[in-house]
Amino acid sequence: MARKKQYNEDEVVEKAMNLFWRNGYQTTSMQMLEKEMGINKFSIYASFGNKHGLFLESLKSYKVKVNVILEKFKKAQNGVEDIKQFFYDSVYIDHKGSAQKGCLVTNTYNEFSESEDALIKEQMNSFMVNLKDLFIEKLQKDTTKDKATVLKQANFLLLAKHGLAAATRVNTPKEIEDYIEMTFINI
């Protein structure tokens, strides 16, 4: 007879997500995961297959967390102002009361940029393509912009969002605010 799990899977995935967020995938060991999650490695393997499977579940958990601000962003109707608010919202969600640094998706994107891990790359690319498409949709609300300008600005904003995520790791709230404000001066 199979043993009943003595833990809540969502709770342990949240703990693992926070650990991966703080340390990155490569630096996070199974021993660190066991300690943080409060379960043994056999339970981790039984529930998630391995560290990689747990990491994929952690990314899904993070995306659920971020989906709140993405849905708000999708529904907004004020063009560039919506993008700017999304930048502010993303800083808030990444740091409200936590010791996390930056954005887990951006951190993962950077960590796995030269990796051959197709599953991680697919998830990261999908997220970035969707975000760029949202930027394009919002930028097109200004009918004075041609397609080439909209595409250039969407590319710029995607890179600026990466920069913002990196900046939140080390910069002060005032510096972050100035970064966001300066980003949108010519958009």
C-alpha positions, -999 to +999 in steps of 0.1 A: +000+000+000+013+034-010+022+058+019+002+090+022+021+122+017+028+140+049+032+174+033+013+198+011+029+197-024+020+233-032+037+245+000+069+225-006+070+237-042+067+273-029+096+267-006+117+252-034+108+281-057+120+306-031+153+287-027+158+285-065+150+322-067+176+331-041+203+308-053+197+298-089+193+263-102+229+252-103+238+264-069+208+248-052+217+214-039+194+185-030+205+189+006+195+226+005+161+216-009+156+189+017+163+214+045+142+242+030+112+220+020+113+200+052+111+167+033+137+141+024+151+135-010+132+103-015+099+123-012+113+149-036+121+122-061+088+105-056+068+137-061+089+155-088+112+129-103+144+148-097+157+183-090+150+193-126+113+183-123+111+202-090+126+232-107+100+230-135+072+229-109+088+259-092+087+279-125+050+270-128+044+282-093+062+315-100+042+320-132+009+316-112+022+343-089+032+366-118-001+358-136-019+382-113+000+412-127+000+398-162-038+396-162-041+431-149-017+442-177-036+423-204-069+439-194-056+475-191-064+499-220-040+528-216-012+518-239+023+529-228+010+539-193+000+502-188+035+490-197+049+515-172+025+503-145+035+467-154+071+476-147+062+490-113+040+461-105+067+436-114+091+452-090+065+451-063+056+415-068+092+404-069+101+422-036+071+426-013+083+413+020+108+389+005+145+383+004+143+374-033+165+391-058+152+401-092+127+381-112+129+343-112+121+341-149+148+366-158+173+349-134+165+316-150+167+331-185+202+343-177+213+312-160+201+289-188+210+312-217+238+289-229+223+256-217+210+228-239+180+223-216+151+224-241+123+223-215+136+253-196+145+272-228+110+266-242+094+279-210+116+310-210+111+318-247+074+313-244+072+338-215+094+363-233+074+360-266+042+365-248+055+396-229+068+411-262+035+405-278+017+423-250+042+452-253+034+454-291-003+453-284-001+482-259+023+502-281-001+499-311-027+519-292-007+550-303-018+550-340+010+576-348+036+548-345+044+527-375+051+490-373+089+493-373+088+518-344+065+496-324+087+466-329+119+486-320+102+499-289+089+465-279+124+451-283+138+479-262+111+474-235+118+437-233+155+444-227+146+472-203+125+447-183+155+423-181+176+453-170+150+462-144+150+427-130+188+427-128+188+462-112+163+451-085+190+427-073+213+455-062+198+490-066+178+511-042+141+518-046+148+554-057+173+542-084+147+517-096+120+544-098+144+566-117+152+537-141+116+531-148+108+568-153+137+573-176+128+542-196+095+557-205+105+593-213+108+586-251+083+558-255 
